[in-house]
Amino acid sequence: MKKLIIANWKMNPTRGIDARKLFKSVNTVASKLKNVETVICPPLVYLESLGELVTNRACVLGSQDAFWEHAGPFTGQVSADMIFGTKARYVIVGHSELRALGETDTMINKKIKSILQFPLIPVVCVGEVSRDEDHQFVKLVKNQIKLALANLTNEEVSRVVIAYEPIWAISSTKNAKHCTPADCREMVQVIKATLADSVNPEIAKQIPILYGGSVNSESVESYLEEGLVDGGLVGHASLDAKEFIKILKIAEKL
């Protein structure tokens, strides 16, 4: 299985010309890699423009979100139909920043079902705000997964990617702490066990699990090897072409 490295640009950069420049810089290297699938998730306004730069061996594009309805009076929303109409093939769902604004597990489940009606891959984010001594955070993550995948078939679940993002370790979180590879590995095992309970165990083994708690070139190797993840969901570090390329090259060698 190829390593999966996804860049989440969030609300950056502010100009389309800079988005194209960043994409081109990363694409030049990414298109030469054999062991890494590189996905760029820019702000939605750039998907069409960056799609013009995509070739068969280029970076793959992704969306940072999708609404569950196909069309209608939903101001500010973008449907999976529209996303598929661009060259995007991945969609981030349930990101911690959207959950913090009120997105619920039920809403996330509806989004996933809508996305799966197209040849799109949902990247489902799960993760705890903090860790407690009673390990209630483990139950929380298990429930996030179960509710997100509720009423999906084995075939549908087989198309999903899970991204573990411990909110307490994200750099933008106040008083953020370091998530060790051991911490990551513990949750990967929880996620794998939860998936195995939800679908055919053989299918569960094939579902990629990413780490998304402030990944950079200094930490990515330890998460990939010791943390037992299949890739990374990279935020801030993906906005620096040199830094992100370092991450890609490290993943390529492992």
C-alpha positions as CSV (number, residue, x, y, z in Angstrom):
1,M,0.0,0.0,0.0
2,K,1.3,3.5,-0.9
3,K,1.7,6.0,1.8
4,L,-1.0,8.6,1.7
5,I,0.0,12.2,2.4
6,I,-2.7,14.8,2.3
7,A,-2.1,18.5,2.4
8,N,-4.9,20.6,4.1
9,W,-4.2,24.2,3.1
10,K,-7.2,25.4,5.1
11,M,-8.0,29.0,4.3
12,N,-4.6,29.6,2.6
13,P,-3.1,31.1,0.5
14,T,-5.0,34.3,-0.1
15,R,-4.2,34.6,-3.8
16,G,-4.9,32.2,-6.6
17,I,-1.5,32.9,-8.2
18,D,0.2,31.7,-5.0
19,A,-2.0,28.6,-4.8
20,R,-0.9,27.6,-8.4
21,K,2.8,28.3,-7.6
22,L,2.6,26.1,-4.4
23,F,0.8,23.4,-6.3
24,K,3.3,23.4,-9.1
25,S,6.3,23.2,-6.8
26,V,4.9,20.2,-4.9
27,N,3.6,18.5,-8.1
28,T,7.1,18.6,-9.7
29,V,8.4,16.3,-7.0
30,A,5.2,14.3,-6.2
31,S,4.8,13.2,-9.8
32,K,8.1,11.4,-9.5
33,L,7.3,9.4,-6.4
34,K,6.3,5.7,-6.7
35,N,5.4,4.9,-3.1
36,V,3.4,8.0,-2.1
37,E,0.0,9.2,-3.1
38,T,0.0,13.0,-2.7
39,V,-3.3,14.8,-2.2
40,I,-3.7,18.6,-2.1
41,C,-6.8,20.0,-0.5
42,P,-6.9,23.8,-1.3
43,P,-9.7,26.2,-0.5
44,L,-12.7,25.4,-2.7
45,V,-12.3,28.5,-4.9
46,Y,-9.0,27.1,-6.2
47,L,-10.2,23.6,-7.2
48,E,-11.1,24.4,-10.8
49,S,-7.9,26.4,-11.4
50,L,-5.6,23.8,-9.9
51,G,-7.5,21.1,-11.8
52,E,-6.1,22.5,-15.0
53,L,-2.6,21.5,-13.7
54,V,-3.5,17.9,-12.9
55,T,-2.1,15.2,-15.2
56,N,-2.1,11.4,-14.8
57,R,0.9,11.4,-12.6
58,A,0.3,14.7,-10.8
59,C,-0.9,15.4,-7.3
60,V,-4.5,14.4,-6.7
61,L,-6.9,17.1,-5.6
62,G,-9.2,17.0,-2.7
63,S,-11.9,19.2,-1.1
64,Q,-11.9,20.4,2.5
65,D,-15.6,19.6,3.0
66,A,-18.8,18.8,1.2
67,F,-22.5,19.3,2.0
68,W,-24.9,16.3,2.0
69,E,-27.6,17.7,-0.3
70,H,-27.0,17.6,-4.1
71,A,-28.6,21.0,-4.8
72,G,-31.1,23.5,-3.5
73,P,-31.4,26.6,-1.2
74,F,-28.3,26.0,0.9
75,T,-26.3,29.2,0.8
76,G,-22.6,28.9,1.1
77,Q,-22.6,25.1,0.7
78,V,-20.9,22.9,-1.9
79,S,-22.2,19.5,-2.9
80,A,-20.3,16.3,-3.7
81,D,-21.7,16.6,-7.2
82,M,-19.9,19.9,-7.7
83,I,-16.7,18.6,-6.2
84,F,-16.7,15.6,-8.4
85,G,-17.2,18.0,-11.4
86,T,-13.7,19.3,-10.7
87,K,-10.7,16.9,-10.7
88,A,-10.9,16.5,-6.9
89,R,-11.1,12.8,-5.8
90,Y,-10.8,13.1,-2.0
91,V,-13.0,14.9,0.5
92,I,-12.1,15.8,4.1
93,V,-15.1,15.2,6.4
94,G,-15.5,15.9,10.1
95,H,-12.4,18.0,10.6
96,S,-11.9,19.1,14.2
97,E,-12.3,22.8,13.2
98,L,-15.8,22.1,11.8
99,R,-16.8,19.9,14.7
100,A,-15.8,22.9,17.0
101,L,-18.3,25.0,15.0
102,G,-21.1,22.6,15.7
103,E,-20.9,19.8,13.1
104,T,-22.3,16.6,14.6
105,D,-21.7,12.9,14.0
106,T,-25.1,12.7,12.3
107,M,-24.2,15.5,9.9
108,I,-20.8,13.8,9.2
109,N,-22.6,10.5,8.4
110,K,-24.9,12.3,6.0
111,K,-22.0,13.9,4.2
112,I,-20.1,10.6,3.9
113,K,-23.2,8.9,2.4
114,S,-23.5,11.7,-0.2
115,I,-19.8,11.6,-1.0
116,L,-19.9,7.9,-1.6
117,Q,-22.5,8.3,-4.3
118,F,-19.6,9.4,-6.5
119,P,-16.1,8.1,-7.2
120,L,-14.8,10.1,-4.2
121,I,-12.9,9.1,-1.2
122,P,-14.0,10.5,2.2
123,V,-11.2,11.2,4.7
124,V,-13.0,11.0,8.0
125,C,-11.4,12.9,10.8
126,V,-11.7,11.6,14.4
127,G,-10.0,12.6,17.6
128,E,-10.4,13.7,21.2
129,V,-10.2,17.2,22.6
130,S,-8.2,15.9,25.6
131,R,-7.1,12.8,27.4
132,D,-8.4,11.7,30.7
133,E,-7.1,9.1,33.2
134,D,-10.2,7.0,32.9
135,H,-9.7,6.6,29.1
136,Q,-13.1,8.0,28.3
137,F,-11.4,9.5,25.2
138,V,-11.1,6.0,23.8
139,K,-14.9,5.6,23.9
140,L,-15.4,9.0,22.3
141,V,-13.2,8.1,19.3
142,K,-14.9,4.7,19.0
143,N,-18.3,6.4,18.9
144,Q,-17.1,8.9,16.4
145,I,-16.1,6.1,14.0
146,K,-19.3,4.0,14.6
147,L,-21.6,7.0,14.1
148,A,-19.7,8.3,11.0
149,L,-19.9,4.9,9.4
150,A,-23.5,4.0,10.5
151,N,-25.6,2.2,7.9
152,L,-22.8,1.9,5.4
153,T,-22.2,-1.3,3.5
154,N,-18.9,-3.2,3.6
155,E,-18.1,-1.9,0.1
156,E,-18.8,1.7,1.1
157,V,-16.6,1.5,4.2
158,S,-13.8,0.0,2.2
159,R,-13.5,3.3,0.3
160,V,-13.1,5.4,3.4
161,V,-9.8,6.8,4.9
162,I,-9.6,7.5,8.7
163,A,-7.5,10.5,9.9
164,Y,-6.7,10.5,13.6
165,E,-6.2,14.1,14.8
166,P,-5.7,14.5,18.6
167,I,-7.0,18.0,19.0
168,W,-4.9,18.5,22.2
169,A,-1.7,18.1,20.0
170,I,-2.6,20.4,17.1
171,S,-0.4,23.5,17.1
172,S,-3.3,25.9,16.9
173,T,-4.7,24.5,20.2
174,K,-4.0,26.5,23.3
175,N,-1.4,24.8,25.5
176,A,-0.9,22.1,22.9
177,K,1.0,19.0,24.0
178,H,3.1,16.6,22.0
179,C,1.5,13.4,20.8
180,T,4.1,10.7,20.9
181,P,4.3,7.9,18.4
182,A,3.3,5.6,21.2
183,D,0.2,7.7,21.8
184,C,-0.6,7.5,18.1
185,R,0.0,3.8,18.0
186,E,-2.4,3.2,20.9
187,M,-5.2,5.0,19.0
188,V,-4.4,3.3,15.7
189,Q,-5.0,0.0,17.4
190,V,-8.3,1.3,18.8
191,I,-9.4,2.5,15.4
192,K,-8.4,-0.8,13.7
193,A,-10.3,-2.8,16.4
194,T,-13.4,-0.5,16.0
195,L,-13.4,-0.9,12.2
196,A,-13.0,-4.7,12.6
197,D,-16.2,-4.6,14.7
198,S,-18.0,-2.5,12.2
199,V,-17.2,-4.3,9.0
200,N,-15.6,-7.5,7.6
201,P,-12.2,-7.7,9.4
202,E,-10.4,-8.3,6.1
203,I,-11.8,-5.1,4.8
204,A,-10.9,-3.2,8.0
205,K,-7.3,-4.2,7.5
206,Q,-7.2,-2.4,4.2
207,I,-8.6,1.0,5.4
208,P,-5.8,3.6,5.5
209,I,-5.3,5.4,8.8
210,L,-3.6,8.8,8.8
211,Y,-2.1,10.9,11.6
212,G,-3.1,14.6,11.7
213,G,-1.8,16.2,14.8
214,S,0.8,18.8,13.6
215,V,2.8,16.6,11.2
216,N,6.1,18.0,10.0
217,S,9.4,16.7,8.4
218,E,10.9,16.1,11.8
219,S,8.1,13.9,13.1
220,V,6.6,12.2,10.1
221,E,9.0,9.3,10.0
222,S,8.4,8.4,13.7
223,Y,4.6,8.5,13.2
224,L,4.8,6.4,10.0
225,E,7.1,3.8,11.5
226,E,6.4,3.8,15.3
227,G,2.9,5.2,15.2
228,L,1.8,2.6,12.6
229,V,-0.1,5.0,10.4
230,D,-0.4,4.8,6.7
231,G,0.2,8.4,6.0
232,G,-0.4,11.9,7.3
233,L,-3.0,14.8,7.1
234,V,-0.7,17.8,7.0
235,G,-1.8,21.3,7.9
236,H,0.5,24.2,8.4
237,A,3.6,22.4,7.1
238,S,1.9,21.8,3.8
239,L,1.9,25.6,3.0
240,D,5.7,25.6,2.8
241,A,6.7,23.8,-0.4
242,K,10.2,22.9,0.8
243,E,8.9,21.5,4.1
244,F,6.1,19.5,2.5
245,I,8.4,18.1,-0.1
246,K,10.7,16.9,2.7
247,I,7.7,15.1,4.2
248,L,6.9,13.4,0.8
249,K,10.5,12.3,0.3
250,I,10.7,10.8,3.8
251,A,7.5,8.9,3.2
252,E,8.8,7.7,-0.2
253,K,11.8,6.1,1.4
254,L,9.9,4.2,4.1
